[in-house]
Amino acid sequence: GEFIRGWDDGRGIDAGRTLLSGQDGTSFSHYGGNFDIGSGHSINNYDQIVSNQPGFSRFSFAGSSRGDGVNHVTIRPRNIAFNYIVRAA
């Protein structure tokens, strides 16, 4: 499926993006801390399908986590730029 994402109409949020254009999913790793304990994961290979399990996304886990601070991953789903029209009565 596609998610609808509001079109920014040239305000610089998604520079160069046109109305009804598609955008692939993206993953972003976030970390707040400063030392490595040598274990953990990151997510790669988004938008790829496992050949023997149609309908499931395949994720690769690799990398390291930190022993302090905050680790998490934010994922932007695949989406289409849409112009919301609001009518004020």
N, CA, C and O atoms as a DFTB+ gen file, in Angstrom:
356 C
 N C O
     1  1       0.802      -1.179       0.000
     2  2       0.000       0.000       0.000
     3  2       0.851       1.252       0.000
     4  3       2.054       1.209       0.260
     5  1       0.222       2.339      -0.289
     6  2       0.876       3.641      -0.289
     7  2       0.300       4.494       0.834
     8  3      -0.905       4.473       1.083
     9  1       1.156       5.237       1.501
    10  2       0.707       6.222       2.475
    11  2       0.585       7.558       1.764
    12  3       1.340       7.843       0.835
    13  1      -0.356       8.373       2.193
    14  2      -0.502       9.720       1.650
    15  2       0.313      10.661       2.523
    16  3       0.193      10.648       3.748
    17  1       1.145      11.481       1.880
    18  2       1.945      12.469       2.596
    19  2       1.627      13.835       2.004
    20  3       1.623      14.001       0.785
    21  1       1.364      14.795       2.851
    22  2       1.007      16.135       2.376
    23  2       2.101      16.758       1.525
    24  3       3.271      16.756       1.908
    25  1       1.719      17.293       0.366
    26  2       2.650      17.959      -0.545
    27  2       3.010      19.316       0.029
    28  3       2.119      20.053       0.450
    29  1       4.297      19.671       0.059
    30  2       4.722      20.925       0.693
    31  2       4.641      22.138      -0.233
    32  3       4.842      23.261       0.228
    33  1       4.354      21.951      -1.518
    34  2       4.156      23.041      -2.477
    35  2       5.316      24.035      -2.478
    36  3       5.097      25.246      -2.468
    37  1       6.558      23.520      -2.490
    38  2       7.736      24.372      -2.619
    39  2       8.210      25.051      -1.354
    40  3       8.993      25.998      -1.439
    41  1       7.772      24.614      -0.179
    42  2       8.192      25.241       1.082
    43  2       9.522      24.710       1.592
    44  3       9.972      25.131       2.658
    45  1      10.177      23.789       0.861
    46  2      11.509      23.327       1.230
    47  2      11.560      22.078       2.085
    48  3      12.654      21.621       2.418
    49  1      10.422      21.507       2.456
    50  2      10.420      20.284       3.263
    51  2      10.918      19.109       2.434
    52  3      11.767      18.341       2.889
    53  1      10.399      18.967       1.233
    54  2      10.821      17.942       0.276
    55  2      11.137      18.647      -1.037
    56  3      10.371      18.547      -1.996
    57  1      12.257      19.358      -1.085
    58  2      12.607      20.180      -2.244
    59  2      12.590      19.368      -3.535
    60  3      13.149      18.273      -3.598
    61  1      11.948      19.912      -4.557
    62  2      11.904      19.265      -5.857
    63  2      10.822      18.210      -6.018
    64  3      10.667      17.649      -7.102
    65  1      10.090      17.937      -4.982
    66  2       9.030      16.922      -5.045
    67  2       7.806      17.496      -5.740
    68  3       7.395      18.620      -5.452
    69  1       7.222      16.727      -6.655
    70  2       6.052      17.186      -7.395
    71  2       4.791      16.516      -6.872
    72  3       4.848      15.463      -6.235
    73  1       3.670      17.133      -7.147
    74  2       2.372      16.610      -6.732
    75  2       2.157      15.219      -7.316
    76  3       2.430      14.991      -8.494
    77  1       1.672      14.293      -6.503
    78  2       1.390      12.892      -6.839
    79  2       2.633      12.058      -7.144
    80  3       2.515      10.950      -7.668
    81  1       3.833      12.577      -6.821
    82  2       5.051      11.785      -7.020
    83  2       5.209      10.781      -5.882
    84  3       4.811      11.046      -4.747
    85  1       5.789       9.636      -6.194
    86  2       6.024       8.599      -5.195
    87  2       7.370       8.780      -4.517
    88  3       8.266       9.425      -5.060
    89  1       7.509       8.204      -3.316
    90  2       8.759       8.270      -2.565
    91  2       8.957       6.940      -1.860
    92  3       8.054       6.455      -1.179
    93  1      10.154       6.339      -2.024
    94  2      10.451       5.061      -1.384
    95  2      10.551       5.212       0.125
    96  3      10.763       6.311       0.637
    97  1      10.398       4.113       0.824
    98  2      10.574       4.098       2.268
    99  2      12.027       4.333       2.634
   100  3      12.928       4.012       1.859
   101  1      12.255       4.890       3.809
   102  2      13.602       5.202       4.270
   103  2      13.716       4.898       5.751
   104  3      12.768       5.106       6.508
   105  1      14.881       4.401       6.168
   106  2      15.103       4.186       7.596
   107  2      16.180       5.135       8.091
   108  3      17.141       5.429       7.381
   109  1      16.011       5.604       9.299
   110  2      16.956       6.505       9.940
   111  2      17.305       5.936      11.304
   112  3      16.406       5.626      12.086
   113  1      18.590       5.793      11.610
   114  2      19.002       5.343      12.936
   115  2      19.309       6.566      13.789
   116  3      19.951       7.508      13.324
   117  1      18.856       6.552      15.023
   118  2      19.102       7.648      15.958
   119  2      19.860       7.108      17.163
   120  3      19.617       5.984      17.602
   121  1      20.772       7.905      17.693
   122  2      21.541       7.489      18.857
   123  2      21.849       8.706      19.709
   124  3      22.240       9.751      19.191
   125  1      21.676       8.574      20.995
   126  2      22.052       9.638      21.905
   127  2      22.941       9.061      22.992
   128  3      22.422       8.560      23.990
   129  1      24.230       9.110      22.844
   130  2      25.155       8.535      23.805
   131  2      26.561       8.518      23.244
   132  3      26.807       9.096      22.186
   133  1      27.512       7.852      23.946
   134  2      28.883       7.937      23.453
   135  2      29.762       6.707      23.633
   136  3      30.975       6.828      23.460
   137  1      29.228       5.509      23.973
   138  2      30.141       4.376      23.961
   139  2      29.501       3.136      23.388
   140  3      28.284       2.969      23.464
   141  1      30.317       2.255      22.809
   142  2      29.870       1.103      22.034
   143  2      30.095      -0.176      22.828
   144  3      31.202      -0.421      23.308
   145  1      29.038      -1.005      22.974
   146  2      29.209      -2.286      23.657
   147  2      29.281      -3.451      22.672
   148  3      29.358      -4.608      23.083
   149  1      29.256      -3.141      21.349
   150  2      29.511      -4.158      20.339
   151  2      28.366      -5.091      20.005
   152  3      28.614      -6.177      19.481
   153  1      27.138      -4.727      20.277
   154  2      26.012      -5.568      19.882
   155  2      24.851      -4.678      19.491
   156  3      24.797      -3.510      19.875
   157  1      23.925      -5.230      18.728
   158  2      22.766      -4.451      18.333
   159  2      22.417      -4.662      16.884
   160  3      22.763      -5.691      16.304
   161  1      21.729      -3.693      16.284
   162  2      21.285      -3.853      14.906
   163  2      20.972      -2.510      14.264
   164  3      20.783      -1.498      14.939
   165  1      20.924      -2.535      12.950
   166  2      20.364      -1.440      12.165
   167  2      19.515      -2.075      11.078
   168  3      19.700      -3.251      10.761
   169  1      18.591      -1.325      10.504
   170  2      17.688      -1.889       9.506
   171  2      18.081      -1.375       8.128
   172  3      18.195      -0.168       7.910
   173  1      18.285      -2.298       7.210
   174  2      18.638      -1.985       5.828
   175  2      17.704      -2.742       4.894
   176  3      16.814      -3.457       5.354
   177  1      17.894      -2.597       3.623
   178  2      17.159      -3.347       2.596
   179  2      15.654      -3.201       2.714
   180  3      14.924      -4.176       2.530
   181  1      15.173      -1.995       3.020
   182  2      13.743      -1.772       3.081
   183  2      13.159      -1.871       1.681
   184  3      13.879      -1.716       0.694
   185  1      11.879      -2.125       1.590
   186  2      11.144      -2.252       0.328
   187  2      11.572      -3.435      -0.518
   188  3      11.322      -3.442      -1.723
   189  1      12.207      -4.433       0.070
   190  2      12.516      -5.660      -0.650
   191  2      11.638      -6.763      -0.100
   192  3      11.349      -6.791       1.097
   193  1      11.216      -7.661      -0.951
   194  2      10.305      -8.729      -0.562
   195  2      11.066     -10.043      -0.459
   196  3      11.898     -10.355      -1.310
   197  1      10.779     -10.811       0.587
   198  2      11.355     -12.147       0.733
   199  2      10.671     -13.039      -0.291
   200  3       9.444     -13.134      -0.299
   201  1      11.442     -13.697      -1.157
   202  2      10.866     -14.432      -2.284
   203  2       9.965     -15.579      -1.860
   204  3       8.987     -15.869      -2.550
   205  1      10.261     -16.243      -0.747
   206  2       9.427     -17.373      -0.333
   207  2       8.308     -16.967       0.620
   208  3       7.536     -17.823       1.052
   209  1       8.203     -15.693       0.957
   210  2       7.135     -15.208       1.826
   211  2       6.585     -13.899       1.266
   212  3       6.861     -12.832       1.813
   213  1       5.807     -13.967       0.179
   214  2       5.274     -12.737      -0.424
   215  2       4.501     -11.900       0.593
   216  3       3.786     -12.434       1.441
   217  1       4.654     -10.603       0.496
   218  2       3.933      -9.695       1.381
   219  2       4.699      -9.293       2.628
   220  3       4.231      -8.440       3.382
   221  1       5.877      -9.889       2.870
   222  2       6.684      -9.533       4.031
   223  2       7.919      -8.778       3.569
   224  3       8.530      -9.146       2.566
   225  1       8.294      -7.728       4.288
   226  2       9.514      -6.997       3.976
   227  2      10.710      -7.730       4.554
   228  3      10.598      -8.396       5.583
   229  1      11.849      -7.610       3.898
   230  2      13.075      -8.241       4.388
   231  2      13.957      -7.167       5.016
   232  3      14.191      -6.120       4.412
   233  1      14.443      -7.424       6.221
   234  2      15.326      -6.501       6.909
   235  2      16.637      -7.203       7.234
   236  3      16.632      -8.364       7.644
   237  1      17.759      -6.512       7.054
   238  2      19.065      -7.035       7.453
   239  2      19.447      -6.390       8.778
   240  3      19.253      -5.188       8.964
   241  1      19.980      -7.171       9.683
   242  2      20.387      -6.666      10.988
   243  2      21.902      -6.739      11.104
   244  3      22.477      -7.822      10.989
   245  1      22.547      -5.621      11.327
   246  2      24.000      -5.563      11.441
   247  2      24.366      -4.297      12.196
   248  3      23.526      -3.414      12.369
   249  1      25.587      -4.201      12.641
   250  2      26.040      -2.985      13.282
   251  2      26.185      -3.141      14.777
   252  3      26.327      -4.256      15.280
   253  1      26.149      -2.030      15.493
   254  2      26.368      -2.077      16.935
   255  2      25.411      -1.139      17.649
   256  3      24.938      -0.158      17.075
   257  1      25.133      -1.449      18.903
   258  2      24.319      -0.563      19.725
   259  2      25.209       0.101      20.753
   260  3      26.390      -0.230      20.857
   261  1      24.680       1.002      21.489
   262  2      25.439       1.749      22.494
   263  2      24.999       1.335      23.891
   264  3      23.868       0.889      24.086
   265  1      25.887       1.481      24.853
   266  2      25.581       1.102      26.222
   267  2      24.928       2.198      27.031
   268  3      24.463       1.951      28.144
   269  1      24.884       3.399      26.496
   270  2      24.220       4.493      27.190
   271  2      23.395       5.267      26.173
   272  3      23.475       4.998      24.975
   273  1      22.625       6.197      26.628
   274  2      21.848       6.997      25.705
   275  2      20.633       6.257      25.177
   276  3      20.148       5.311      25.797
   277  1      20.151       6.693      24.034
   278  2      18.917       6.165      23.460
   279  2      19.193       5.666      22.049
   280  3      19.768       6.393      21.239
   281  1      18.792       4.435      21.744
   282  2      18.864       3.883      20.392
   283  2      17.455       3.645      19.893
   284  3      16.640       3.068      20.614
   285  1      17.148       4.068      18.692
   286  2      15.895       3.693      18.058
   287  2      15.985       3.969      16.565
   288  3      16.875       4.688      16.112
   289  1      15.070       3.402      15.811
   290  2      15.036       3.571      14.363
   291  2      13.691       4.173      13.985
   292  3      12.647       3.716      14.451
   293  1      13.716       5.192      13.145
   294  2      12.506       5.788      12.615
   295  2      12.404       5.397      11.151
   296  3      13.387       5.487      10.415
   297  1      11.241       4.971      10.725
   298  2      11.072       4.552       9.338
   299  2       9.979       5.385       8.685
   300  3       8.867       5.495       9.202
   301  1      10.320       5.978       7.527
   302  2       9.316       6.689       6.737
   303  2       8.771       5.693       5.726
   304  3       9.544       5.166       4.925
   305  1       7.481       5.416       5.728
   306  2       6.925       4.444       4.781
   307  2       6.890       4.997       3.358
   308  3       6.947       6.207       3.138
   309  1       6.795       4.089       2.415
   310  2       6.622       4.479       1.021
   311  2       5.363       5.334       0.932
   312  3       4.343       5.002       1.536
   313  1       5.430       6.447       0.174
   314  2       4.301       7.376       0.179
   315  2       4.136       8.092      -1.153
   316  3       4.987       7.998      -2.038
   317  1       3.031       8.804      -1.277
   318  2       2.736       9.605      -2.462
   319  2       2.374      11.018      -1.999
   320  3       1.644      11.190      -1.023
   321  1       2.895      12.036      -2.716
   322  2       2.618      13.432      -2.362
   323  2       1.188      13.784      -2.765
   324  3       0.792      13.598      -3.915
   325  1       0.433      14.287      -1.815
   326  2      -0.987      14.554      -2.034
   327  2      -1.311      15.969      -1.590
   328  3      -0.805      16.431      -0.567
   329  1      -2.151      16.662      -2.350
   330  2      -2.558      18.020      -2.009
   331  2      -3.896      17.968      -1.281
   332  3      -4.937      17.732      -1.894
   333  1      -3.860      18.188       0.023
   334  2      -5.093      18.207       0.811
   335  2      -5.867      19.489       0.508
   336  3      -5.289      20.575       0.491
   337  1      -7.135      19.367       0.275
   338  2      -7.984      20.531       0.024
   339  2      -8.967      20.642       1.187
   340  3      -9.758      19.731       1.431
   341  1      -8.910      21.769       1.902
   342  2      -9.776      21.984       3.056
   343  2     -10.738      23.114       2.702
   344  3     -10.323      24.189       2.270
   345  1     -12.000      22.858       2.889
   346  2     -13.016      23.866       2.588
   347  2     -13.538      24.458       3.894
   348  3     -14.068      23.748       4.749
   349  1     -13.379      25.758       4.026
   350  2     -13.914      26.449       5.198
   351  2     -15.342      26.883       4.886
   352  3     -15.596      27.511       3.859
   353  1     -16.259      26.550       5.764
   354  2     -17.680      26.867       5.517
   355  2     -18.000      28.302       5.823
   356  3     -19.146      28.725       5.668
